[in-house]
């Protein structure tokens, strides 16, 4: 008898639970302030005071979409070279300076249409993070050398072997992009580029590419999180003032440089 009562009670509770309408999830809201500076640099500031940290994320509108045929992998190579030192930052000191200041999440990524660099630092180390970003933004070419190019080209080629050629289905994913987009399209191939194009890269080619893409209008100084609005505005101006000193060495270029083409017809292939 007791078991029957318990069973009826459970059924009643289950029915009541089903009768209650599900509450819609709370809407995601991330307040932010966005403004553009005189030289074209866009700044997005999002305040979050839960921790005394600042996340700096600088985006460049640079990717394979800017690469010419036979120059695949340049944007990703540029990402690597940005960590190799600039006019006022010694070789291989970018990571060392940030880590000594207690920074975390120090890295960069490249995709077809953008490259970004980021770090999270204690609030009192924001000046250091912005100083480092501004120096490589404005003075990267001052210390560009054949030795740096050779070193990072080897690193990128090894990364291709590890992440694409020696992993299951790594080459298949690359082949998918080649099927989706016609040859000559900037999305044909893979972000990391080909061995042949990387081997053929000369220092002058890299310098020309950087002069074209590293213009203020190509940069989006990401969200300076966990920072008060007035401090963020001041910090953004600080980056621009310093990086703009060196911007005369960046060659002017079109606002957008792409070679997009639509795929025509249907393509089928069996990849073995």
Secondary structure by P-SEA (a helix, b strand, c coil): caaaaaaaaaaaaaaaaaaccccccccbbbbbcccccccbbbbbbbbbccccbbbbbbbbccccccccccccaaaaaaaaacccccccccccaaaaaaaaaccccccccccccbbbbbbbccccaaaaaaaaaaaaaccccccccaaaaaaaaaaaaaaaaaccccccaaaaaaaaaaaaccccccccccccccaaaaaaccaaaaaaaaaaccccccccccccccccaaaaaaaaaaaaaaaaaacccbbbbcccccbbbbbccbbbbbcc
